[in-house]
Amino acid sequence: MSRKPSISIVGAGNVGSVLAPALRRVGYRLDEIVSRDLPDSVRRAKVLARESGASAATFATARFNSDVIWVCSTDDAIALVAKTLSKRRDVPWREKVVFHASGALTSDELRSLKKRGAAIASTHFMQSFVPGSNPSLAVPFAVEGDSKAAKVAIRIGATLGAKPFIIRKQSKVLYHAMGLFSSPLVIIALSLSERVGRKAGLSSEQIESVIKPMFSRTAENYLKKGSAGAFVGPINRGNIATVQKHLRDLKRIPEARAAYVAMGKAALKTLPVKNRKQLERLFRMG
């Protein structure tokens, strides 16, 4: 496949809504945006189709004439989507390359299409796809699957400005968990920080004024110095009395206290701390 392949996107959600216009901008022809026949799904597909120069279709009306079909459904739906597509006897699957966009799941989710002769691969942009944010795709792009499909995926990823690499099938879950620690779990920690702030009697404006500069500087320090160099605070300094007071008052917010203890224990294993044995005793007591 020396020319740029034509592409259809299945799913007009967070990933598909970024991917389809991005593909068009770098010269790929978008044939179809395929959705379920639910009203909201059809509406989103029509909007995305207009943005990407494609046609909107449902599973029943889609022609699937494109060279590449990129399944951007939620993780739980990928295998079912593949099974549904595999029942289309009018599609020459031996001529098709099919991707899915899950970070944690392997190309095995597409096995029903592989049985029909399609070349399959899993692909994943390590990016946070928040609705309306239009994130960059110039990020790591993990590819796993058949040799033919993987080569096509790597070429497309590179054209999009991503940083493609091959990942082993058995490594995908941990790879995806790495992303979880880099973004969603950070958001959970910030959410707990907000709860602690409210319990301390701060207003929403005051909470934001505390968190925003702390979070920004922490991210900046991490990017410059790495995790060990950016790690400061009472656990790093081994301030036993302060940690004891935190644990005492955080009993008023049990989930925040549990997170504090869990992250404290992790810090003892991975980051520089003083008074390690005393901290170990504190966190062991929970």
C-alpha positions, 0 to 999 in steps of 0.5 A: 500500500504505497499510496495513502490509504482511504480510511473510515472511522467507526465511532464519533466519540472523543478519539474519533472526533480528533483523529478524523479531522487530523487525518484529513489535514495531512492528506488522507481521504476519509470515506465514512464516519460510522456510528450506531443508529441511536439519535445522538450517535448519528448526530455526532457522526454527521457533524464529524463527517462534515468536519472531515469531508466524509459521509456519515453512515450507520452499521446498516448503511455503511459501505466499508469501501475504504482501505483502512477501517479504524474502530474508535469505539469504547473498549468494551464495545470493540469485540462486538463491533468487530463481530458485527462487521465480520458478518458483512459478507459483501465486504472483501475483508482480505483486502482490508486493514482494521485497527482499533484505538484501545490502549489496554486491549490487544489486536485479539479484540479484532480476531473475528475480522482476522478470521475473515482475512483482514489484517489487524492491529491495535493502535493507541495515542498516549494522549488525554482526549477530553471533549472539546480540547482538540489535543495534539497527536504528536505523542507516543503511538503504540502499535501491535498486531499483524506485520502488514497492519502494523506497517500501515499504522506506523506510516499513518502515525508518522504522517500525523506527527506522532512517535510510533513504536511497536509494543509487545502484546503482553505489555499493553496493559502495563503500558496503558496503566502507565498512562493512567498514572500520568493523567487520570490518577493525577486528576483523582489526586487533585479531586481529593485535594479539592475535598480536603480544601473544602473540609478546611473551610476554603472557598472554591476560589481559594481552593483554585488559588492554592492548587493551580500554582502548586500543580503548575510548578510541580509539573514544571519541576518534574519535567525539568528534574524527574520524579526524585528531583521534584519530590519535596514535602514532609514525607521527603523531609521525614517530618514525622510530626507533620505526617502524624498530624496529616493522618490524624485530621485526614480521618475526617476524609477517609478516602483522602487518608487512604490515598495518602497512606497508599502514596506514602508507602509507594514513596518509601519504595521509589523516592528519596525520603528521610526517617524511612523506618519511622515513616514505614511504621506510621504508614503500616499502622494506616 
